[in-house]
Amino acid sequence: MRDSSFKRLIEDAIPIDVISRTSASEKVGGRVGHPASMHLWWARRPLAASRAAVYAALTPAAGRTRTLQEESDFFDALCTWGEPDQAIRTARNEVLAASDDGPPKVVDLFSGGGAIPLEALRLGCEVTANELNPVAHIIERMILEYPQSHSGLADDIRRWGKAWIDSAWEQLAPFYPSVDSGTGQQRILADDESDRRLPLAYLWTRTVRCPNPATPEHDAHLVRQTWLGRKKNRYVALKPVTDRDGWSLRYEVVEAAAEADLGFDPAEGSRGGEVTCRICGATVTGQYVKAEARAGRMGTAPLAAIVTKAVGRGRDYLAVGEYELPDDAECLKRLEELPVEPLSESLPGTMRITGGTCMVYGFAQYRDLFTPRQLLSLSTLAAGIKQVHDEACAQGMEPGRAAALSTALAMALNRVADRLSSLCRLDTKNEGGTNTFARQALPMVWDFYEANPFAGASGDVRKYLKETADLVQRLSALPSPANCVRGSAASLPLPDNSQDAVITDPPYYDNISYADLSDFFYVWLKRSVGFLYPTDLGGELTPKRNEAVVAAYRHSGSKDAAREHYENLMERAFSEAHRVLKPGAPLVCVYAHKTTSGWSSLVEALRNAGFTITEAWPLDTEMPERAVGRGTASLASSIFLVARKRKDDAGVGSEAEVMAELNDIIKERRERLEQLGITGSDLVIATVGAGLRALTRYERVEQDNGELLPAETFLEMVQTRVLDAIFGALASTDPVTRYYVAAQYSYGYGAVPFDEANNLARMTGANLDGPSGLTTGPNPLVSKVKSTVVLRDFEERGDDARLGKPDTEGNGTIALIDLEPAVAPPLIDVAHAVLWRAEHRPAEVRSYLMSVSVDVVRLRDLIQTLAGRALRASSSETKPREASAAERLLVSWRTIVGEQGLV
């Protein structure tokens, strides 16, 4: 590249609102041909954000002729999923034009799901995709290497895939018997069974022996709820019917036009495994259920089967007795006859995966996640892949191509496995099944959905085979394959000073243990294509020791040791990036951890590896409905952090020098970002990121006492200064008011994770929890809901006669026992009291202000801030009610307080 040190577009200005919007919209369903349809991988970067990062990291900031609006329009066309390729071709030409020595070389240290390498390929780069995890590595080869290396591979996948599925169905058909149901059913399988229907799925519930000693032995059903479908004018549920003579329970399918007409509550059921036995009324505690399950005495009971309607669209539900149940013993017998090893690998311990776990209920090995019929189906498909490979080679297919074909079938198999475990739920809205990893966990599921993988609905192997082949065909249009490497990011097979950019999405501190999660897929890859990847799939499970994540369980429970391990691995990885980068070439990290600890770990790793952070861009890449629909709010979900190699003579800086430089950076950055229309929490994050330049441009920064200035301390200092600069006159007000303004500015009124809000509170000098915390007292400023907090506005707090007044006795007089002067109430309390009175009892505003000791000028500044546009929680044109009330009060301010204050 002509001069690697030239300023890149990502270091100048990029339209983060456009990139955020296109990234979020990409996550909405209906993405035909998207790489996500190859295989599940957690926290895969949106292609829009990845494409924008690659393009902006490789093109110069100077010499651009587009206006700001034209630049936004160009990024919109470049990043929007499904748009014509003209913008991509233009971007590719610009990337190649900026390079004097052929296609720019780009490496991703932590390739994961392959989004960044894919977009670098799309923009004409020579790409190295490095990944330690073998599951992710094989996914990458199927996306970034095989389609581009084997012309016509998609046709092979379709042809051989059909033979693979047909052979599996021939063996498995007896285990999925059809049901007699009239005519009108779409053809699914055998031509001679047109008057019969295949069940799409089967519904089951967990059971334990009821603990009631006064009754005959019987099972307690742990069914959580009995809804089947909930659509307008069609409510379907299972009604439990008790047979007390037989001490058993069965279920009737009930359908009604309105929920109230069902005659019972389908939502009634177990909670956390605790239930009232429907047969005898005994309480079955969660601890008892757990003990029985661990002793191997948890069973299952059938609830219903799902079929397509005989006439028209929709679903029918069959009660037990209207369809055949599987013979578990026969399934296990057939399973033993297959050339597939039993799933004896151990599940991760309960400390390894957050978000709920089934392991506390006696699930110890991966085979415990599947019913006998599910194990038989998946193992039959796995064995069939080896047969396809051998037959293809026997017919003259080149070994590398046969390996690619087999791997494609393994991708389809793993997608079936994700939909074919006993951790899948019924989605009553869509009347289909969820996948195992509906979230990043292996939680206990009390009522599970067993898909029929040959029936044309959720979990169907034909669907996944078609999507795999279609995606391979699309990916084959890319000009060249990537160099997919499996290994540590700390040891890349690349020459020194060879890469034009490092663009990577590193592990997020303690967010996700990818290795533990991916073992679910590893065990099936090992059984389907393990013979093709003896090195990658030769271990019992995925490698864990060198995974960069803060996992205390891997360090005898020590969080400090786990953090040290993470920071060491990250520093080594970034040191390797420093080695392979050309002088002056950029490193771009896409980072999403929001705690000070997570940020400081990344910053320290970059600084110790020899990098100076030059820029930070916040992106909200989550689906728009995610935050709104769940009532949550947060800072930007991802950050583009840009860094360059630090100068060799950077030396040691002092805290005084860094803080002086920081003030200039904050002033310049704020003005620049506000010109670009960046406000709110995005402005805070971007300014904080730019402020890191002052710290990281030195090899080390010493405090006045000679000790090292830690990144964590500096981050809190820089965030405080950024907030001071933004809030101007309010910077020196009380900590409680500072927190309220900062939190409203960053989050609005949505629920915020407690830890994130607590970081902000510490920055402003306030406390969220504790005896005098903002969440305590009869009229708190912040309400705490489980693990989140929410700001309470003037409408929730203002109707309190004592709000904003000094501590008083019940009769309103100052307590004589207090010899110390009364502590002035937080200014936000006075503001809330005034706003409430102005809205509901305007005649009382003046007398209230006369009764409190308040700086009226500062109070007006606060009211002005509360009314300001920058405090909006979203891009919606509807202002929060507090902002609207503040605007109305400001209009009548002079009438209430006069020209010079209260008269």
VOKE-883909 format. One record per residue (C-alpha): x negated, y, z negated. Coordinates in steps of 0.5 Angstrom, whole numbers, plus 500, padded with zeros to 3 digits. Layout:
VOKE-883909
XYZ/...
//
This chain:
VOKE-883909
500500500/497507502/496509495/499505489/499511485/504515489/510517485/516512486/523514487/525510480/520515477/524521479/531521480/536515481/544515481/545511475/552512475/553509482/548503480/552502474/559502477/557497483/553492478/559492474/564491480/560485482/561481476/569481478/571475481/572473488/564473490/564469496/557467497/554470491/548466488/552465482/556460486/549456486/549454478/550458472/544462469/545466463/544474463/543474470/542481473/547483478/544484485/546491485/542493479/536488482/536491489/536498486/530497482/526494488/528499493/527505488/520502485/517501492/519507496/516514495/520520491/516525496/519527503/526525502/531528506/538526503/541531498/543528492/550526494/547523500/543519496/549517492/552515498/546511500/546507494/553506494/552503501/546499499/548496492/556495493/557487494/560485501/558492504/555491511/548490512/546497515/544500508/540494507/536494513/535502512/532500505/528495508/525499513/523504508/520499504/516497509/514504512/511505505/506500505/500500510/498493509/504489511/510487506/509489499/507484494/512483488/512478482/517477477/514474471/521472468/525470474/531466471/537466475/533469481/536476482/530480482/526476487/532475491/533482492/525483493/526478499/532481502/528488502/522485506/517483500/512478499/515475493/512470487/518468482/515465476/519462471/517457465/524454464/525448469/532448470/531456472/525454476/529449480/535453481/530458484/527454489/534452491/536459492/529462494/525457498/529451500/534455505/529459508/524453509/529448512/533450518/540447518/540445511/547447510/550442515/546436512/549438505/556438508/555431512/551427506/555431501/561428504/558421504/556422497/563424494/567419498/562413495/563416488/571416489/571409491/568407485/572412480/579412483/581406479/580411473/584417475/590413477/596417481/603418478/609417482/612424483/616424490/614428496/611435498/605434495/599436499/594431501/588430496/586423498/588416500/593417506/597411504/599414497/603421500/608420495/604420489/600425486/593425482/593429475/589435476/587434468/588431462/589435455/587432449/586434441/581432436/584427430/582425423/585420418/590424414/587425407/594424403/593417399/601417398/602415405/601409410/594411414/596415419/592421424/592428423/592432429/588438429/591441435/590449435/596451439/601447444/601453449/601450456/603456461/605463459/607467466/613471467/620467467/616461465/614459458/611452458/609449451/608442448/613441442/611436436/616431435/614427428/616419428/616418420/618411421/612410425/607415422/606418429/606424433/608425440/609431444/615433449/614438454/619444453/620450458/624456458/625463461/623467455/618465449/624466444/628461448/623455446/625454439/619453436/612457435/607454440/601458437/602454430/596449429/589448426/585454424/577453424/579445423/584446417/591444418/597442415/599435417/605435421/607428419/607428412/605436410/599434407/593440407/587437411/581442409/576444414/571441409/574434409/575435417/567436417/566430413/570425417/567428423/560427421/561420418/564418425/571418424/573424428/578421434/582424440/589423442/592425448/597431449/599431456/597431464/597436469/599435476/601440482/609441483/612436488/615441491/612449492/606452488/605451481/604446475/608440472/606437466/607430464/608428457/604422454/607415457/609418464/601417466/596412465/591413459/584411461/581405458/575407454/572400453/572399461/569406462/563404458/562397461/562400468/557406465/552400463/552397469/549404473/542405474/542412469/539412463/544414457/545421454/541420448/537426448/539430441/543436441/540443439/540444431/545448428/540454427/538454435/545457438/549462435/557463437/559457434/557450434/560443435/554440432/556441424/562436426/557430427/556432435/548429435/547427442/549430449/553424450/557426444/560432448/563428454/569423453/567416456/571417463/567424463/560420462/562415467/564420473/558424472/553418471/556415478/555422481/548422479/546415481/549417488/544423489/538418489/542413494/543419498/536421498/533414500/538413505/537420508/529418508/531411511/534415517/528419518/529425514/522429512/521428505/521435503/528436507/531430503/528433496/532440498/538436500/538432494/537438489/543441493/547436491/544436484/547443483/554441485/553436480/551441474/557445476/562439475/558438468/560445466/567444467/567436465/565436458/570436452/568443450/572446456/579449454/586450457/586457460/594458459/594464463/591461470/594454468/587451469/580450465/575454462/567452463/563449457/559455457/565460457/560464452/553462451/554457445/557450444/563451440/567446437/574446441/580442438/584441444/580440450/581440458/579434461/579436469/579431474/573432479/576429485/583432485/582439488/583444482/578446476/572442476/573439483/566436486/568438493/569445491/562446489/559442494/562447499/560453495/553450495/553449503/556456504/551459500/545456503/547458510/547465508/541465504/537461510/538468514/533471509/526472513/521468509/521464502/519466496/513463492/517459486/512458481/513454474/509456469/507461463/508469465/501469461/498465467/500467474/496464480/495471483/489474484/487481481/489487483/494484488/501486487/504492489/510492483/512487478/519488477/522483471/527482466/524479460/527475455/531480450/528479443/533474439/539475444/539468447/535461447/535460454/531453453/536450448/542452452/539450459/538443456/545441457/544442465/537439464/539432462/543431468/538434473/533429470/538423471/540426478/533428481/528427476/525422481/523428485/520433480/516428475/512434472/518439471/523434469/518429465/520431458/525429454/528436454/526443456/519446453/520450447/514452444/512458449/519461450/519468449/524469444/525470436/527464434/526463426/528456426/522454431/517457425/520454419/525459418/520465418/523471422/516475421/513469424/518468430/517476431/510475431/510469436/515473441/510480441/504475442/507472448/510478451/503482450/500476454/505476459/504484460/497483460/497478466/502483469/496489468/491484471/495482478/498489479/494494484/491500481/497505480/502500482/509500477/511495473/519495472/522492466/530491466/531491458/538490454/536489447/539495443/536495436/530499434/526492433/527490440/525496443/519497439/517490440/517491448/514498447/508495443/507489448/507494454/502499450/497494447/497491455/494497457/501500460/504507459/511508460/513513464/521513465/527510462/534509466/540507462/545502466/552500464/552493468/558490464/565489467/569495466/574491462/569488458/568494453/575496454/579490454/576487447/576494444/568495444/563500446/556500446/550504449/548502456/548495457/541495461/535499461/530500467/523501463/518504468/511503466/504504470/497502468/494507463/488511464/481507462/479514458/486515454/482514448/486515441/491520440/494524433/501524431/501532431/498531439/504526440/509530437/507537440/507533447/514530445/518537445/516539452/518532455/525532451/526539454/524538461/527531461/534534458/534540463/533535469/538530467/543535466/542537473/543530475/550530471/547525466/550526459/553522453/549516451/546515458/542522456/540520449/537513452/534516458/530522454/528517449/525513454/521519457/519521450/515514450/510517455/507521449/506515445/504510450/499514454/494513448/491507447/493508440/496514436/494515429/498518423/494524419/492518414/488515419/493509420/496507426/503510428/508504429/512504435/518503431/517509427/516513433/522511436/526513430/522520430/523521438/531519437/532524432/528529436/533528442/539528438/536535434/535538441/542536444/546538438/542545437/545549431/548542428/541539428/540542421/547540418/549535413/547527415/554525415/556530420/550529424/552521424/559523426/557527432/552523434/556516434/562520438/557522443/554516444/560511443/566515443/572511438/571504440/568499436/561498435/556493433/555494426/547494427/547498432/551503429/547503423/541504427/544511429/546512422/539511419/536516425/541521422/539520415/546517413/548510410/554506413/554501407/553501400/556505394/556512398/556509405/561512410/565506410/567506403/571510399/579512399/578516406/572513409/569516416/568510419/572503418/569497418/572491422/568484421/561486424/563492428/565499426/570505428/570512427/576515424/578521427/582527424/589524425/587518421/583522415/586529415/592528411/589528405/589534400/582533397/579532404/573537405/574540398/568539392/569533387/575535383/579532377/586530378/589537377/585540382/580543377/572542377/570537372/567540366/563534365/559535371/553540369/550540376/553544382/558540386/555537392/558541398/562536402/560534409/562539414/566534418/571533412/572540413/573540420/578534420/582537415/582544419/584540425/590536422/593542419/592546425/596541429/601539423/601545418/598551422/601556416/596552411/589553415/588560413/589558405/585551406/579555409/579560403/579554398/573551401/566553401/564553408/560557413/565559418/560560424/557553423/564550422/566553429/560550432/562544430/569545432/566547439/562541439/568536438/571539444/565539448/566535455/560531453/563527447/568523452/567516451/568514458/569517465/577518464/580525465/584524459/580527453/580524446/586527442/581530437/577534443/584536445/586538438/579542438/580546444/587548442/584550435/579554439/584558443/587561436/581561432/580569432/588569430/586564424/579567422/578574424/572577428/567576422/570570419/575570414/578576411/
//
